[in-house]
Amino acid sequence: MKKFGLIGASGYIAPRHMKAIADTGNDLIAALDKNDSVGIIDSYFPNADFFTEYERFDRHVDKMRRAGEPLDYISICSPNYLHDSHMRFALRAGADAICEKPLVLNPWNIDGLQEIENATGRKINTILQLRLHPSIIALKEKISKASNKKKYEVDLTYITSRGHWYLVSWKGDVNKSGGVATNVGVHFYDMLHFLFGNLQENVVHYFSDTTNAGYLEYEKARVRWFLSVDANNLPDSVKSSGQRTYRSITIDGDEIEFSGGFTDLHTRSYEEILNGNGFGLEENRIAIETVADIRNKNPLGKIGEYHPFLDKII
């Protein structure tokens, strides 16, 4: 049984990590969050020590290490801009890290983390769960076996409505979350790279606090993409049905269905990590470079290969 720590226990994603730790037969020893509304821990690990102050958590973890009982893993579910610091803490504490996406906000952070990996002998793992989704794996196999040299035409649309709280929270601060493309979209860019190869061109057509859109060209695909947390951008048919999320990926006009199969992907990710097959720093580099470029490019407006949903906005 492996001993786990958890940084960021009160957020949306933390229960998936708690479940994955439990499902893989391991134990959560200590958790940290500045917010104390973490009753969800009782559903999985009622005996876990809990801290609201980083300094006390640090001292507790160090005491375990000096007693010869260090944590094996520290899972990181903190706000995006803190991931880099918390991974450094985990490695220096003698543990491997399991970090939620996005791994970091900027690609140069990856280089610094590699240096700490080399110095400590510990490893950083990340959650890239779409690479483990059965439909995506099947699609990758189909693409790799295709003999033609043409590029696929891909439209990626993801609208996941958020209330007024979103822009007030750290997620609405581009310096903390990286913006919409980073916060809600980074795993899609990793999926595109996973399916279609290296990125060749990155164009941004629109960038706001709630909506990003652009064009990406990969070795095997041309992709028009649209990401938003604004419910006003939902298709009318989706609004009328009362739904608040719309996800669509089409390849050469054919819809790719992968709405199901998400339930246990964090557990699957943990299983692979525990077996030594986790996704490390380099697997993250292309997606992190992609979102960092999106954040820093000047939007061009409706020029070139833009996503049709932009007609609603511009």
VOPAGU-2260 file (C-alpha; in pm, 1 decimal, decimal comma):
REM VOPAGU-2260
SITE   aa  ch    i         X         Y         Z
SITE  MET   A    0       0,0       0,0       0,0
SITE  LYS   A    1     139,8     339,1    -104,4
SITE  LYS   A    2     115,1     648,1     113,8
SITE  PHE   A    3     -30,1     958,4     -52,7
SITE  GLY   A    4     -46,6    1327,9      24,6
SITE  LEU   A    5    -290,6    1564,0    -145,1
SITE  ILE   A    6    -252,2    1936,8    -209,3
SITE  GLY   A    7    -581,8    2102,1    -300,7
SITE  ALA   A    8    -855,6    1895,4    -138,6
SITE  SER   A    9   -1162,2    2119,5    -168,7
SITE  GLY   A   10   -1181,5    2178,0    -542,3
SITE  TYR   A   11   -1388,6    2020,0    -817,3
SITE  ILE   A   12   -1130,0    1765,6    -928,6
SITE  ALA   A   13    -993,4    1648,2    -591,5
SITE  PRO   A   14   -1265,0    1382,5    -529,0
SITE  ARG   A   15   -1159,6    1204,6    -849,6
SITE  HIS   A   16    -808,2    1176,7    -711,0
SITE  MET   A   17    -935,2    1056,9    -373,0
SITE  LYS   A   18   -1142,5     792,4    -548,1
SITE  ALA   A   19    -845,3     686,4    -761,4
SITE  ILE   A   20    -623,5     652,6    -453,5
SITE  ALA   A   21    -890,9     438,5    -285,7
SITE  ASP   A   22    -970,5     235,8    -598,9
SITE  THR   A   23    -604,4     139,7    -638,2
SITE  GLY   A   24    -587,3      16,4    -278,5
SITE  ASN   A   25    -373,1     295,0    -137,2
SITE  ASP   A   26    -402,7     536,4     154,9
SITE  LEU   A   27    -429,7     913,9     183,6
SITE  ILE   A   28    -217,9    1013,7     481,5
SITE  ALA   A   29    -232,5    1394,2     475,3
SITE  ALA   A   30    -416,9    1663,7     279,4
SITE  LEU   A   31    -378,4    2040,5     247,0
SITE  ASP   A   32    -622,7    2312,6     146,6
SITE  LYS   A   33    -667,2    2667,9     270,1
SITE  ASN   A   34   -1044,2    2606,7     256,1
SITE  ASP   A   35   -1178,6    2373,8     522,6
SITE  SER   A   36   -1497,4    2257,9     346,4
SITE  VAL   A   37   -1352,1    1916,9     272,9
SITE  GLY   A   38   -1606,3    1675,6     420,1
SITE  ILE   A   39   -1571,5    1470,0     101,6
SITE  ILE   A   40   -1255,0    1324,7     255,8
SITE  ASP   A   41   -1474,6    1129,1     497,9
SITE  SER   A   42   -1617,1     931,2     207,2
SITE  TYR   A   43   -1273,4     793,1     128,4
SITE  PHE   A   44   -1013,9     855,2     400,6
SITE  PRO   A   45   -1168,2     970,9     731,9
SITE  ASN   A   46    -837,6     914,3     913,0
SITE  ALA   A   47    -632,4    1141,7     688,5
SITE  ASP   A   48    -462,6    1432,8     862,3
SITE  PHE   A   49    -578,2    1768,1     727,3
SITE  PHE   A   50    -408,4    2105,8     721,1
SITE  THR   A   51    -518,0    2453,9     614,8
SITE  GLU   A   52    -168,1    2602,0     643,8
SITE  TYR   A   53     109,1    2507,0     402,2
SITE  GLU   A   54     375,8    2547,8     671,5
SITE  ARG   A   55     214,6    2289,3     900,3
SITE  PHE   A   56     161,8    2048,7     612,9
SITE  ASP   A   57     528,3    2093,4     516,7
SITE  ARG   A   58     640,4    2021,5     873,0
SITE  HIS   A   59     417,8    1711,1     893,3
SITE  VAL   A   60     549,2    1570,5     564,4
SITE  ASP   A   61     909,0    1643,1     666,8
SITE  LYS   A   62     856,1    1475,1    1003,9
SITE  MET   A   63     737,0    1161,3     824,5
SITE  ARG   A   64    1039,2    1169,2     595,3
SITE  ARG   A   65    1286,0    1205,6     885,1
SITE  ALA   A   66    1112,0     919,1    1065,2
SITE  GLY   A   67    1185,3     695,3     767,3
SITE  GLU   A   68     822,1     686,5     650,7
SITE  PRO   A   69     808,5     933,9     362,0
SITE  LEU   A   70     506,8     978,7     141,0
SITE  ASP   A   71     531,9     779,2    -181,0
SITE  TYR   A   72     322,1    1020,6    -387,2
SITE  ILE   A   73     182,5    1370,4    -352,6
SITE  SER   A   74    -119,9    1443,4    -569,9
SITE  ILE   A   75    -163,2    1804,8    -676,4
SITE  CYS   A   76    -506,1    1957,6    -739,6
SITE  SER   A   77    -424,6    2317,9    -650,5
SITE  PRO   A   78    -488,4    2622,1    -876,3
SITE  ASN   A   79    -294,3    2607,9   -1202,6
SITE  TYR   A   80     -37,1    2874,3   -1120,5
SITE  LEU   A   81      68,3    2685,1    -806,3
SITE  HIS   A   82     132,3    2350,5    -976,6
SITE  ASP   A   83     497,9    2425,1   -1048,2
SITE  SER   A   84     575,1    2512,6    -685,3
SITE  HIS   A   85     382,3    2218,4    -545,9
SITE  MET   A   86     553,0    1968,0    -775,0
SITE  ARG   A   87     889,0    2103,5    -660,7
SITE  PHE   A   88     776,6    2056,9    -300,9
SITE  ALA   A   89     669,7    1697,7    -366,3
SITE  LEU   A   90    1001,1    1596,4    -522,9
SITE  ARG   A   91    1208,3    1765,5    -253,2
SITE  ALA   A   92     996,4    1585,0       7,0
SITE  GLY   A   93    1108,7    1254,8    -141,5
SITE  ALA   A   94     779,4    1174,7    -316,0
SITE  ASP   A   95     676,8    1136,1    -677,2
SITE  ALA   A   96     420,1    1389,3    -796,1
SITE  ILE   A   97      85,5    1331,2    -967,6
SITE  CYS   A   98     -31,8    1664,7   -1104,7
SITE  GLU   A   99    -364,1    1763,6   -1253,8
SITE  LYS   A  100    -360,6    1939,8   -1589,2
SITE  PRO   A  101    -233,4    2181,5   -1691,8
SITE  LEU   A  102     100,8    2063,8   -1565,2
SITE  VAL   A  103     240,2    2420,5   -1576,4
SITE  LEU   A  104     148,5    2746,9   -1747,6
SITE  ASN   A  105     469,8    2800,8   -1943,7
SITE  PRO   A  106     700,1    2557,2   -2127,8
SITE  TRP   A  107    1017,5    2683,1   -1959,1
SITE  ASN   A  108     878,0    2558,0   -1627,6
SITE  ILE   A  109     913,4    2206,2   -1769,1
SITE  ASP   A  110    1289,2    2254,1   -1807,0
SITE  GLY   A  111    1323,0    2361,4   -1442,7
SITE  LEU   A  112    1120,3    2064,6   -1323,9
SITE  GLN   A  113    1339,8    1826,6   -1523,6
SITE  GLU   A  114    1640,8    1959,5   -1335,7
SITE  ILE   A  115    1473,3    1884,8   -1002,2
SITE  GLU   A  116    1373,8    1537,1   -1121,5
SITE  ASN   A  117    1738,4    1469,3   -1204,8
SITE  ALA   A  118    1860,1    1611,1    -873,6
SITE  THR   A  119    1612,0    1421,4    -654,0
SITE  GLY   A  120    1565,6    1099,7    -849,1
SITE  ARG   A  121    1188,4    1141,3    -817,3
SITE  LYS   A  122     934,6    1155,6   -1100,3
SITE  ILE   A  123     651,9    1386,5   -1206,1
SITE  ASN   A  124     337,9    1230,3   -1354,2
SITE  THR   A  125      38,6    1408,6   -1497,8
SITE  ILE   A  126    -323,8    1332,0   -1576,2
SITE  LEU   A  127    -371,0    1313,8   -1953,9
SITE  GLN   A  128    -681,0    1098,7   -1932,8
SITE  LEU   A  129    -798,3    1139,0   -2292,8
SITE  ARG   A  130    -497,2     934,4   -2402,2
SITE  LEU   A  131    -654,1     647,2   -2207,0
SITE  HIS   A  132   -1008,5     691,1   -2341,9
SITE  PRO   A  133   -1108,1     379,8   -2544,5
SITE  SER   A  134   -1259,7     586,0   -2829,0
SITE  ILE   A  135    -947,9     802,2   -2860,6
SITE  ILE   A  136    -718,2     499,0   -2854,5
SITE  ALA   A  137    -925,4     335,2   -3129,5
SITE  LEU   A  138    -918,3     656,3   -3333,9
SITE  LYS   A  139    -540,1     684,4   -3300,6
SITE  GLU   A  140    -499,5     328,3   -3424,7
SITE  LYS   A  141    -725,0     401,7   -3721,4
SITE  ILE   A  142    -531,8     717,6   -3811,6
SITE  SER   A  143    -192,7     546,2   -3778,6
SITE  LYS   A  144    -303,6     268,0   -4014,2
SITE  ALA   A  145    -441,0     503,1   -4281,2
SITE  SER   A  146    -224,8     489,8   -4591,7
SITE  ASN   A  147    -327,6     822,7   -4746,1
SITE  LYS   A  148    -113,7    1131,4   -4699,0
SITE  LYS   A  149    -397,2    1383,3   -4683,5
SITE  LYS   A  150    -466,0    1590,4   -4375,1
SITE  TYR   A  151    -789,4    1540,9   -4185,9
SITE  GLU   A  152   -1028,3    1835,7   -4151,8
SITE  VAL   A  153   -1123,1    1870,0   -3785,8
SITE  ASP   A  154   -1367,6    2095,8   -3602,1
SITE  LEU   A  155   -1338,0    2099,3   -3222,6
SITE  THR   A  156   -1612,1    2273,7   -3024,2
SITE  TYR   A  157   -1635,5    2269,1   -2645,7
SITE  ILE   A  158   -1869,4    2493,1   -2447,0
SITE  THR   A  159   -1893,8    2423,1   -2075,1
SITE  SER   A  160   -2108,4    2694,2   -1918,9
SITE  ARG   A  161   -1994,3    2860,4   -1599,0
SITE  GLY   A  162   -2177,6    3106,8   -1375,4
SITE  HIS   A  163   -2071,3    3453,5   -1262,5
SITE  TRP   A  164   -1845,7    3299,1    -995,9
SITE  TYR   A  165   -1600,5    3183,2   -1262,9
SITE  LEU   A  166   -1455,0    3523,7   -1349,0
SITE  VAL   A  167   -1440,6    3622,1    -981,3
SITE  SER   A  168   -1239,4    3312,0    -890,7
SITE  TRP   A  169    -875,3    3242,3    -976,0
SITE  LYS   A  170    -999,9    3068,5   -1290,8
SITE  GLY   A  171   -1101,1    3403,6   -1435,1
SITE  ASP   A  172    -752,0    3548,4   -1384,0
SITE  VAL   A  173    -538,9    3466,7   -1689,0
SITE  ASN   A  174    -222,2    3501,6   -1480,4
SITE  LYS   A  175    -344,0    3227,1   -1246,5
SITE  SER   A  176    -540,9    2994,2   -1474,6
SITE  GLY   A  177    -378,0    3064,6   -1810,5
SITE  GLY   A  178    -715,3    3157,0   -1960,0
SITE  VAL   A  179    -990,6    2942,4   -2107,4
SITE  ALA   A  180    -769,7    2755,9   -2356,5
SITE  THR   A  181    -537,6    2649,5   -2075,7
SITE  ASN   A  182    -790,0    2590,3   -1800,2
SITE  VAL   A  183   -1060,5    2397,1   -1986,4
SITE  GLY   A  184    -885,5    2308,8   -2311,1
SITE  VAL   A  185    -530,4    2190,7   -2248,0
SITE  HIS   A  186    -628,9    1821,2   -2249,9
SITE  PHE   A  187    -792,4    1869,6   -2592,6
SITE  TYR   A  188    -470,5    2011,7   -2735,7
SITE  ASP   A  189    -282,7    1716,5   -2591,4
SITE  MET   A  190    -538,1    1485,1   -2753,0
SITE  LEU   A  191    -492,8    1657,0   -3091,0
SITE  HIS   A  192    -115,3    1620,8   -3068,6
SITE  PHE   A  193    -156,5    1257,4   -2955,8
SITE  LEU   A  194    -377,9    1182,1   -3257,6
SITE  PHE   A  195    -230,5    1395,8   -3534,2
SITE  GLY   A  196     139,2    1446,6   -3461,2
SITE  ASN   A  197     352,0    1754,5   -3413,6
SITE  LEU   A  198     208,9    2104,6   -3431,8
SITE  GLN   A  199     303,0    2306,9   -3741,6
SITE  GLU   A  200      91,6    2623,3   -3717,8
SITE  ASN   A  201     -95,6    2804,6   -3440,7
SITE  VAL   A  202    -332,8    3091,6   -3523,5
SITE  VAL   A  203    -560,0    3268,0   -3273,4
SITE  HIS   A  204    -876,0    3431,5   -3411,1
SITE  TYR   A  205   -1046,7    3536,7   -3087,9
SITE  PHE   A  206    -940,9    3567,5   -2724,1
SITE  SER   A  207   -1149,8    3690,9   -2430,0
SITE  ASP   A  208   -1194,2    3604,1   -2064,3
SITE  THR   A  209   -1470,1    3355,3   -2151,4
SITE  THR   A  210   -1408,1    3245,0   -2510,1
SITE  ASN   A  211   -1107,9    3148,5   -2723,8
SITE  ALA   A  212   -1100,7    3035,9   -3087,0
SITE  GLY   A  213    -836,5    2962,5   -3346,2
SITE  TYR   A  214    -676,0    2732,3   -3600,3
SITE  LEU   A  215    -412,4    2463,7   -3548,0
SITE  GLU   A  216    -233,7    2263,9   -3812,5
SITE  TYR   A  217     -71,1    1933,3   -3726,1
SITE  GLU   A  218     119,1    1680,1   -3935,7
SITE  LYS   A  219    -204,2    1495,0   -4010,5
SITE  ALA   A  220    -483,6    1747,2   -3948,9
SITE  ARG   A  221    -614,3    2099,6   -3989,8
SITE  VAL   A  222    -816,6    2198,4   -3685,1
SITE  ARG   A  223   -1064,0    2481,6   -3630,6
SITE  TRP   A  224   -1133,4    2510,5   -3259,0
SITE  PHE   A  225   -1373,0    2700,4   -3032,5
SITE  LEU   A  226   -1370,0    2688,7   -2650,4
SITE  SER   A  227   -1602,0    2882,1   -2421,3
SITE  VAL   A  228   -1746,3    2901,4   -2071,3
SITE  ASP   A  229   -2018,9    3143,5   -2186,9
SITE  ALA   A  230   -2367,2    2986,5   -2206,3
SITE  ASN   A  231   -2467,1    3246,7   -2467,2
SITE  ASN   A  232   -2248,5    3060,5   -2717,2
SITE  LEU   A  233   -2442,7    2733,9   -2686,7
SITE  PRO   A  234   -2632,2    2625,2   -2999,6
SITE  ASP   A  235   -3002,9    2708,0   -2978,1
SITE  SER   A  236   -3096,3    2339,3   -2983,6
SITE  VAL   A  237   -2879,3    2276,8   -2678,3
SITE  LYS   A  238   -3021,2    2578,5   -2493,0
SITE  SER   A  239   -3378,1    2470,9   -2560,6
SITE  SER   A  240   -3309,6    2127,4   -2414,4
SITE  GLY   A  241   -3181,4    2281,2   -2091,3
SITE  GLN   A  242   -2827,9    2151,0   -2132,8
SITE  ARG   A  243   -2533,0    2370,1   -2035,2
SITE  THR   A  244   -2251,4    2176,0   -2201,4
SITE  TYR   A  245   -2184,0    2112,9   -2568,1
SITE  ARG   A  246   -1895,0    1902,9   -2695,5
SITE  SER   A  247   -1838,0    1815,9   -3058,7
SITE  ILE   A  248   -1542,6    1685,6   -3255,2
SITE  THR   A  249   -1585,7    1615,2   -3624,3
SITE  ILE   A  250   -1322,7    1460,3   -3851,3
SITE  ASP   A  251   -1391,6    1505,7   -4222,6
SITE  GLY   A  252   -1751,3    1584,2   -4129,0
SITE  ASP   A  253   -1805,2    1271,7   -3917,9
SITE  GLU   A  254   -1887,2    1319,7   -3550,6
SITE  ILE   A  255   -1653,3    1145,4   -3306,2
SITE  GLU   A  256   -1848,6    1019,4   -3006,7
SITE  PHE   A  257   -1658,0    1004,5   -2680,1
SITE  SER   A  258   -1904,4    1152,1   -2431,2
SITE  GLY   A  259   -1908,4     831,1   -2231,5
SITE  GLY   A  260   -1619,3     638,8   -2083,2
SITE  PHE   A  261   -1491,4     919,9   -1861,2
SITE  THR   A  262   -1602,8     780,9   -1525,6
SITE  ASP   A  263   -1293,5     585,3   -1430,8
SITE  LEU   A  264   -1020,8     757,7   -1631,9
SITE  HIS   A  265    -854,1     903,7   -1322,8
SITE  THR   A  266    -841,8     557,8   -1169,2
SITE  ARG   A  267    -699,4     423,5   -1496,4
SITE  SER   A  268    -441,5     703,4   -1489,0
SITE  TYR   A  269    -338,3     610,4   -1135,9
SITE  GLU   A  270    -313,0     242,7   -1230,0
SITE  GLU   A  271     -74,2     327,7   -1512,3
SITE  ILE   A  272     131,5     559,8   -1290,1
SITE  LEU   A  273     161,5     297,1   -1016,7
SITE  ASN   A  274     274,1      47,2   -1282,1
SITE  GLY   A  275     547,1     283,7   -1397,9
SITE  ASN   A  276     366,7     390,9   -1715,1
SITE  GLY   A  277     263,9     745,8   -1622,4
SITE  PHE   A  278     282,7    1041,5   -1858,5
SITE  GLY   A  279     579,4    1256,0   -1763,0
SITE  LEU   A  280     713,4    1601,7   -1835,8
SITE  GLU   A  281     799,3    1560,9   -2203,9
SITE  GLU   A  282     456,8    1421,1   -2289,5
SITE  ASN   A  283     315,5    1754,7   -2174,5
SITE  ARG   A  284     548,0    1985,3   -2365,9
SITE  ILE   A  285     358,3    2024,8   -2696,2
SITE  ALA   A  286      24,5    2099,9   -2528,7
SITE  ILE   A  287     183,6    2348,4   -2286,2
SITE  GLU   A  288     363,4    2523,5   -2572,6
SITE  THR   A  289      34,3    2535,5   -2761,9
SITE  VAL   A  290    -166,7    2702,6   -2485,4
SITE  ALA   A  291     117,5    2941,5   -2395,9
SITE  ASP   A  292     129,7    3056,2   -2760,1
SITE  ILE   A  293    -248,2    3098,0   -2768,2
SITE  ARG   A  294    -228,6    3315,2   -2457,7
SITE  ASN   A  295      39,5    3540,1   -2605,2
SITE  LYS   A  296     -65,3    3576,5   -2970,1
SITE  ASN   A  297    -257,1    3870,9   -3114,5
SITE  PRO   A  298    -606,4    3758,2   -3227,4
SITE  LEU   A  299    -660,6    3803,5   -3601,7
SITE  GLY   A  300   -1041,5    3809,4   -3614,4
SITE  LYS   A  301   -1233,0    3631,3   -3890,4
SITE  ILE   A  302    -940,8    3575,5   -4123,9
SITE  GLY   A  303    -849,3    3245,3   -4285,4
SITE  GLU   A  304    -968,1    2911,5   -4149,0
SITE  TYR   A  305   -1179,9    3027,6   -3856,7
SITE  HIS   A  306   -1441,7    2830,9   -3659,9
SITE  PRO   A  307   -1802,3    2894,9   -3775,2
SITE  PHE   A  308   -1917,4    2972,9   -3419,1
SITE  LEU   A  309   -1720,0    3297,4   -3444,2
SITE  ASP   A  310   -1997,6    3432,4   -3665,2
SITE  LYS   A  311   -2207,8    3458,1   -3348,6
SITE  ILE   A  312   -1949,2    3674,5   -3175,3
SITE  ILE   A  313   -1784,5    3888,5   -3443,0
